[in-house]
């Protein structure tokens, strides 16, 4: 009787260890299954509106990329682009999926242009609707000018600086020829980065991308002819393809990992900009933009 009690006690003590080992083994196995059904899932990441900050999107992409239970990711892009640096950071994270050989598929919505196209370009496959607006490979920088207004209301702005070009983008003075040339050189270099990165991501010659990199916007059907996208189709077509390449069934779960507070803030900003389009120039960070204008 005492021996039986000892066996029961030992079994109870070892149960958490056994369960832990079982769960760990399931999580680390790429083919882990239970009852014949796969445990793999699909990650869904959305990029909606103007790209002002890439932190939340990058966090989601990185989480899915490092999660062995995620077989592939669907990136749903509905954006006219935005700030250069956040777009480049998201692009790099999408490019990391190529190196890890985990499929990331892009489904373009109403618009996926400029920075919206830039972040889509490293995907394994890009789906666009025939009427999607995409392309717009170019760089823009908008500077408000208050010099005339200041003179009208009798306001004098005094600027003290150390460095000839320190007040290059000041809204209170006109720009000279040397200043315009300096600013244009910066924009041209950023444009060159855009073209080169898309060429690398799409595995196409630089000159073939440059041919269409004059800021023009394409429909999805036109973009297919220029090889900027891979196929025509919507969200469900992209999802069906991702399930096919990952070997998942239609019952495989689709999961999102979002910060609701951040999403609400981004939604509120986007809706405000829709009502007052000129407001974006005031609330955005200064500098070049990958933005369809």
N, C-alpha and C positions, 0 to 999 in steps of 0.2 A: 504493500500500500504506500509506504514511504517513497519507494522508488518511482511509482507512478506520479506521486505528487511532485517529486523533483523534476521528472520529465516535463510535466505540465508547466511548472514554474520556468524552467529553462526555455521552453517553447514560447512562452509569453514574452520573456525577456528578449529573445532573438527575433520575434516577429517584426518589430520596426526595422531591424537591420536587413532582414530578408526582403521586406516591402521596398525599402530604400534602394537596394541593389536592383530589384526588378524594375522600378521606375526609372532609375538611372540608365539601365540597359536599354529600356524602351526609347528614352530620349536620345541616346547616342547612335542608335541604329538607323541608317537611312531608309531601311525597308521595314521598320517596326510596324506590326499589325496586330489586331485583336479581332478574333472571330472572322478572319478572312478579309476585313475591310481596312484600307489604309488609314493611317493616322496623320498623314501629311495634309497640309492646308495651303491655301493661297492667301498671300498678303495683298491688301488693297491700299494704295496711297493716292490721295487726291491733291492736285495742285490747282487751286481755283483762284482766279483774280490776279491782280498785279503782284509780282514777286518783289517784296520789300525786304524780307528776311527769310533765310533758308533753314534756320535752325530746327524748326519743328518737322519739316519734310525730311531733312537729313537724319534726324533722330529715328524717324519711322523706318526709313530705308535701311539704315544701319542695323536696326533691331531685327528686321526681317532677314537681312543678309547673313547675320550671325546666328540665326535660329535654325537648327537642323530640322525642326518640324515644318518649316515653310519650304515648299517645293519650288515655288516661283512667285513673282510679284507682278501685279497689274498696276501700272502707273497711269492714272486718269488725269489728263492735262486739259485744262480749260483756262488758258491764260494768254494775255497779249504780251507777256514778258515783264521786265522790270529792271531792277538794279543789276549792274554787271557782276559784282563780287558774289552775291547770293546765288545768282544763276550759275556762275562758274563752280561754286561749292557743291551745288546740287548735281551739276553735270559730272563732277569728279566721283561723287558717290554712286551715280548710275553707272559710270564707266567701271567702277569696282566690281559690278555684277558680271561683267565680261571676264575679268580676271579670275573670279571665283567660279565661273561656269554655272551660275545659277540664273535661269532665264528671267528676264525682266521685259515685259511687253508693254508698249504704250498704246493707249486708246485716246486719240485726240477728240475733243469735243467741238463746240462751236468755233473756238479759236485756239490755236496753239502756235503763236507766231513770235518771232524774234526770240526773246529769252525763253518763251514757251516751247519754241522749236529747238533751241539750243540744248535745253535739259532733256529733250526727247531723243536727240540724235544718237546717243550711245545704246539705245534699246536693242534687244535681239531682233525685234520686229516692231514696226510702227504701223498702226491702223489709223486711217483717217476716213471720215465720211466724205462723200463726193463734194459736199458744200462746205467742208471745214476750211477756215481761213488759216493758212500757215505760211512758212517762209519768213519774209521780212528780215532777211539777214543783213543787218546794218546796225549802226550805233547812232544815237541821238543824244544831244545835250541841250537842254533848254535853260536859258538864263533870263530871269526877269530884269527889266531895266527901269529904274526909278529916277534917273537923272533929270528928265524933263519935268516930271511931277514935282520933284523936290524944289526945282527952281520956281515953278508956278506958285507953290505955297510958301516960298521964302525960306526953305530949309537948306542950310549949307552943311555938307558932310566933309569933315577933315579926316584924312587917313595918314597915319604915320607908319612907315614900314622900313624894314631892313631886308633888301632883296628886290631887285627890279620887278620881278613878276609876282610878288607876294599878294598883290591885290588883283590878280589876273581876272577873276570872276566877280569882281565887285559890281553890284547892280547900280552903283551911283556914279559910274563914269563910262565913257565910250572906250572901245577897244582899238588900239593901234594895230598897224599891219604886222609888226613883230609879235604882238600878243595873239592875234588871230592865227598866225602861222604856227605858233607854239601849241595852241589849243587844237588846231587841225591835225598836227602831228600826233598828239595824244589820241585823238579819235581814230585816226588811220591805224595806229598801232593796235588799239583795242579791236578794231574791225578785222585786222589781220589775224588776231588771236581767235576771233569768232570763226572765221573761215577755216583756219588750220585745225581747230578743235572739231568742227563738224566733219571735215575731210578725214580726220583720224577716226572719229567715231563711226562714220559710215563706210570706212575703208574705200574711199574714192579719191581720185587725184585732186589736189588743191585747185587746179585751174578749172576743173569741172564744177566745183562749188562756187568759185569766184565768178564764174559766168553768170550766175543768178543771184549774186550777193550784193545787189545794188539797192536793197531795201524793198524790192517789190514783193507784193503779197500774192500767193497762189491759192487756188481752190485745192481741195484734196485731190481731185481728178487731175489737175495740172501738175501738182507736186509728184504724183505717181509717175508721170511721164519724164520728169526731171530727176527721178530717183531720190527725191528728198524724203519720200515715204515708201513703204514696201507694198502695201495693199489697201484696198478700199473696204471699209467695214466699220461697224459701230462697237460699242462696249461689249455686247454679248458675243459678237464675232471674235473679238480679242480674247475674251474669257474662254470661249470654246477652244480657241487655238492653244492658249496657255494650258488648259487641262489636257489637251492632246499631247503636247510636247513633254509634259511632266508625268504623263501616264495616270492622271487622276480621273476619277469618275465624276459625274454630275452632282454627286452627293458630297463631294469634298467641300469643307467649310471655307468660307471667305471671311477673313478677319481684318479689322482695322484697329490701329493703335493710335488714337488721337487725343490731344489735349483739348477738351471742350472749351476751356477758357480762351485758349489761343485761337481756336477756330471761330469763336464768337467775335473776338476782337478783329480778326482778319475779315470776317464777313461784314462787320459794321463799317470798317474802313473802306472796303470795296463798294458797298452800297452808297456810302457818302460820296465817293469819287464818281460813281455813275451819275449822281444828281448834279454834282459840281465838278466837271472834268478838269477844270483849271486848278482845282485844289491840290491835285497830285504834285504839281510843280512845287507847291509850298511845303507839303508835308513829307515829300520824299527826300532822301539824303542827296546832297549835291554830287554831281559827277555824271559820267556817261551812262547811258541806259541802253539795254537790249530791250527796246519797247516799240511795239507797233503804234504809230502815232497817226 
